[in-house]
Amino acid sequence: MMPPASRTVDERSAADLAARIPDGAFLALPPDYSLPAMAVVRALIVQKKRNLRLLGVPVLGMCADLLIGAGCVAEVESSAVSLGEAGLAPRFTDAVEKGEIVVRDATCPAVHTALQASEKGVPFMPLRGVLGSDLIKNRPDWIVQENPMRKMGSDPKMGSDPILLVPAIAPDIALFHARWADEAGNVWVGRRRELATLAHAARQTFVTYEELKAGDMLEDELLAPGVISATYITAVAPAKRGAWPLGIAGVYDIDDAHLAQYAKAARTREGFQRYLEEFVEAFTCTPEKSSSPASSPA
């Protein structure tokens, strides 16, 4: 993908970032363990966004379950949707059973490969690991063909050499959280380098951050390897504890008690609605309010 021409926009809040995400957007989200932008997810629900198409990079968790339960989602493409140790994603499961959303099954390698194709500006990438899976039967956009690079004159006893071609994926918007942003518009994601691939592949990238650093992190020899350049960042906004109730390594841990509380509440529509009222609608991510509670009462 070609990088955006303009510099990173500094928004005031997670709600401002959410306002830039239109109905029907193809929105790429990381898993619960990889810097999710929960403050923006809550804002999307409060702003009543509709018909979002979610891409799990490569899986989805609480972010997706909240958006699905709130009626914001029309389609999901992911390798899995779950709450990890807290169990199944209850609102996703209910929506699938009732036929309320479209699900496009994928695999972790296929999602990453498709994003790498967009990153490199090519229409598809080859992949072997999915060959033999029943998944291919349900993905007409995945093409199996003979390896065109197979050496001429190779031993015919070797049989066929199939290869899977996975089409490039270019999300409308990549959305994630970061520990740091800087005055140059860069963001630091540390070892979560899959987020760099995602930012390179997406048409726009929105990032919330915990803290703003002075200067340019790309000039810091120690920080630079974990930095995504401002070239690929469309807009950023501050969001203290912006991943809560999920975590950031070395800053704050996942609130396991709260996640278990959510999993229990969301088993029913009534319990989920009570959760929204207490933990989503009460925190509308306006500049005057914290993007998340300082701690969970769970």
C-alpha positions in Angstrom: 0.0 0.0 0.0 1.2 3.5 -0.7 1.6 5.5 2.6 -0.6 8.5 3.2 0.8 11.8 2.1 -0.3 14.0 5.0 1.2 14.0 8.5 -0.4 12.3 11.5 -3.5 14.1 12.8 -3.7 14.6 16.6 -7.2 14.1 17.8 -8.4 15.1 21.3 -10.0 11.8 22.4 -10.8 8.2 21.5 -14.3 9.5 20.7 -12.9 11.7 18.0 -11.2 8.7 16.4 -14.4 6.7 16.6 -16.2 9.6 14.8 -13.8 9.2 11.9 -14.9 5.5 11.4 -17.9 5.4 9.1 -20.8 2.9 9.0 -19.9 -0.1 6.9 -16.1 0.3 7.3 -13.8 -2.7 6.9 -12.2 -2.5 10.4 -9.1 -4.5 11.3 -8.6 -5.3 15.0 -5.8 -7.1 16.9 -6.5 -9.9 19.4 -7.0 -9.2 23.1 -3.3 -9.8 23.9 -2.0 -7.4 21.2 -2.8 -3.8 22.2 -6.6 -3.5 21.5 -8.1 0.0 21.4 -10.9 -0.6 23.8 -11.6 3.1 24.4 -12.4 3.5 20.8 -14.5 0.4 20.7 -16.7 1.7 23.6 -17.0 5.0 21.7 -18.1 3.2 18.5 -20.9 1.6 20.5 -22.0 4.9 22.1 -22.0 6.5 18.7 -24.2 3.6 17.4 -22.0 2.7 14.4 -23.6 0.1 12.1 -22.7 -2.5 9.5 -19.0 -2.7 10.4 -17.0 -5.5 8.8 -14.4 -6.8 11.2 -11.1 -8.4 10.4 -9.3 -10.4 13.1 -5.6 -10.0 12.9 -5.5 -12.9 13.2 -8.2 -13.6 15.9 -10.8 -11.5 17.7 -11.9 -11.2 21.3 -13.7 -8.9 23.6 -13.6 -5.9 21.2 -15.5 -7.9 18.6 -17.9 -9.4 21.1 -18.9 -6.0 22.4 -19.4 -4.6 19.0 -21.4 -7.6 17.8 -23.6 -7.6 20.9 -24.3 -3.8 20.5 -25.5 -4.4 16.9 -22.5 -2.6 15.3 -21.3 -5.5 13.1 -22.6 -7.1 9.9 -19.6 -9.3 9.0 -16.6 -11.0 10.6 -13.5 -12.5 9.0 -11.2 -14.1 11.5 -9.4 -17.3 12.5 -11.3 -17.4 15.8 -13.5 -15.3 18.1 -13.2 -16.1 21.8 -12.5 -14.6 25.3 -9.5 -16.9 25.8 -9.4 -18.3 29.3 -12.8 -16.6 30.0 -14.4 -18.9 27.5 -16.6 -18.5 24.4 -17.5 -15.0 23.1 -21.2 -15.2 24.0 -22.6 -12.4 21.9 -20.7 -13.6 18.8 -21.9 -17.1 19.4 -25.5 -16.0 19.8 -25.3 -13.8 16.7 -23.9 -16.7 14.6 -26.6 -19.1 15.8 -29.3 -16.7 14.9 -27.8 -15.8 11.6 -27.5 -12.1 12.5 -23.9 -11.8 11.1 -21.9 -13.2 8.2 -18.8 -15.1 9.1 -15.9 -15.7 6.8 -13.7 -18.4 8.3 -9.9 -17.9 7.9 -6.7 -19.1 9.4 -3.9 -17.2 11.2 -1.4 -17.8 8.3 -3.9 -16.8 5.7 -4.8 -13.5 7.4 -1.1 -12.6 7.9 -0.3 -13.6 4.3 -3.1 -11.6 2.9 -2.0 -8.5 4.8 1.6 -9.0 3.7 0.3 -9.0 0.1 -1.2 -5.6 0.5 1.9 -4.4 2.4 4.0 -5.4 -0.7 1.5 -4.0 -3.2 0.8 -7.4 -4.9 -2.7 -8.9 -5.5 -2.1 -12.2 -3.8 0.4 -14.3 -1.9 1.1 -18.1 -2.1 0.6 -20.3 0.9 0.9 -24.0 1.5 -0.2 -24.7 5.1 -4.0 -24.6 4.4 -3.9 -27.2 1.6 -6.1 -30.2 2.5 -8.3 -28.2 4.8 -12.1 -28.2 4.3 -11.9 -24.4 4.8 -10.9 -24.0 1.2 -14.3 -25.3 0.0 -16.0 -22.4 1.7 -13.6 -19.7 0.4 -14.1 -19.3 -3.3 -11.7 -16.4 -3.3 -8.9 -18.7 -2.3 -7.4 -20.4 -5.4 -5.5 -23.7 -5.6 -3.4 -24.2 -8.6 -0.2 -26.0 -9.7 3.0 -24.3 -8.6 4.0 -22.2 -11.7 7.6 -22.1 -10.4 8.1 -25.9 -10.4 11.2 -26.8 -12.3 10.7 -28.0 -15.8 11.7 -31.6 -16.3 11.3 -32.5 -12.7 10.6 -36.2 -11.9 6.9 -36.9 -12.9 6.8 -39.5 -10.1 6.8 -36.6 -7.7 3.2 -35.9 -8.6 1.4 -32.6 -8.5 2.7 -29.6 -6.6 -0.4 -27.5 -5.6 -0.1 -24.0 -4.1 -2.8 -21.9 -2.5 -3.2 -18.3 -3.7 -4.6 -16.0 -1.0 -5.9 -12.6 -2.2 -4.6 -9.4 -0.6 -6.5 -7.8 2.2 -6.5 -4.0 2.5 -8.7 -2.9 5.5 -10.3 0.5 5.3 -9.0 1.2 8.8 -6.6 -0.4 11.2 -7.3 0.3 14.9 -5.1 -0.4 17.9 -3.6 1.0 21.1 0.0 1.9 21.8 2.1 2.5 24.9 3.7 5.6 23.4 3.2 8.1 20.6 5.6 11.0 20.0 5.5 14.6 18.7 6.6 13.4 15.3 3.4 11.2 14.9 5.2 7.8 15.4 3.8 5.1 17.7 5.6 2.4 19.6 4.3 -1.1 19.7 7.3 -3.0 20.9 7.4 -6.6 19.8 3.9 -6.5 18.3 5.3 -6.2 14.8 2.2 -7.7 13.3 0.7 -4.3 14.0 3.3 -2.7 11.7 2.2 -5.1 8.9 -1.4 -4.2 9.5 -0.6 -0.4 9.4 1.3 -0.9 6.2 -1.6 -2.8 4.6 -4.5 -0.6 5.8 -5.8 2.5 3.9 -5.9 4.4 7.2 -4.5 3.6 10.7 -6.0 5.1 13.9 -4.1 4.6 17.2 -4.8 5.6 20.8 -1.8 5.9 23.2 -1.0 5.8 26.9 1.7 8.5 26.9 3.1 11.2 24.6 6.9 11.3 24.3 8.8 14.4 23.3 10.8 14.3 20.1 11.1 11.5 17.6 11.3 7.9 18.8 12.9 6.9 15.5 16.0 8.7 16.5 16.3 6.6 19.7 18.4 3.5 18.9 16.7 1.4 21.6 13.1 2.4 20.8 13.3 2.6 17.0 12.9 -1.2 16.3 9.5 -1.1 18.0 8.2 2.0 16.3 5.7 2.3 13.4 6.6 5.4 11.4 4.2 8.3 11.2 4.2 7.7 7.5 1.7 4.9 8.1 -0.3 6.5 11.0 -3.4 8.6 10.0 -4.5 9.8 13.4 -3.7 9.4 17.1 -5.5 10.3 20.3 -4.6 10.0 24.0 -6.4 7.3 26.0 -5.1 6.6 29.5 -5.7 2.9 30.2 -7.1 2.8 26.7 -6.8 -1.0 26.5 -8.7 -1.7 29.7 -10.0 -4.2 30.8 -7.3 -5.8 28.6 -3.7 -5.0 29.2 -0.4 -3.6 28.0 2.8 -5.6 28.8 4.8 -3.8 31.5 2.2 -1.2 32.1 -1.0 -2.9 33.4 -2.2 -6.5 33.2 -5.5 -7.8 31.8 -8.2 -7.4 34.4 -9.1 -11.1 34.6 -11.8 -10.6 37.2 -13.5 -8.1 35.0 -13.2 -10.2 31.9 -14.8 -13.1 33.8 -17.6 -10.7 34.9 -18.2 -9.7 31.3 -18.3 -13.3 30.1 -20.9 -14.2 32.7 -23.0 -11.1 32.1 -23.0 -11.4 28.3 -24.4 -14.9 28.3 -27.9 -13.3 28.2 -29.1 -10.3 26.2 -30.3 -8.7 29.5 -27.0 -9.2 31.2 -25.1 -7.8 28.3 -27.4 -4.7 28.2 -26.7 -4.1 31.9 -23.0 -4.4 31.2 -23.2 -1.8 28.4 -25.1 0.6 30.7 -22.5 0.3 33.5 -19.2 0.0 31.6 -19.7 1.4 28.1 -22.4 4.1 28.2 -21.0 5.5 31.5 -17.7 6.1 29.8 -18.4 7.9 26.6 -14.7 8.7 25.9 -15.3 12.5 25.8 -12.3 14.8 26.5 -13.8 15.6 29.9 -14.0 12.0 31.0 -11.5 9.2 31.4 -11.5 6.7 28.5 -11.8 3.9 31.1 -12.4 3.5 34.8 -9.2 3.4 36.9 -10.2 0.0 38.1 -12.9 -2.5 37.9 -15.4 -3.0 40.7 -15.6 -6.7 39.8 
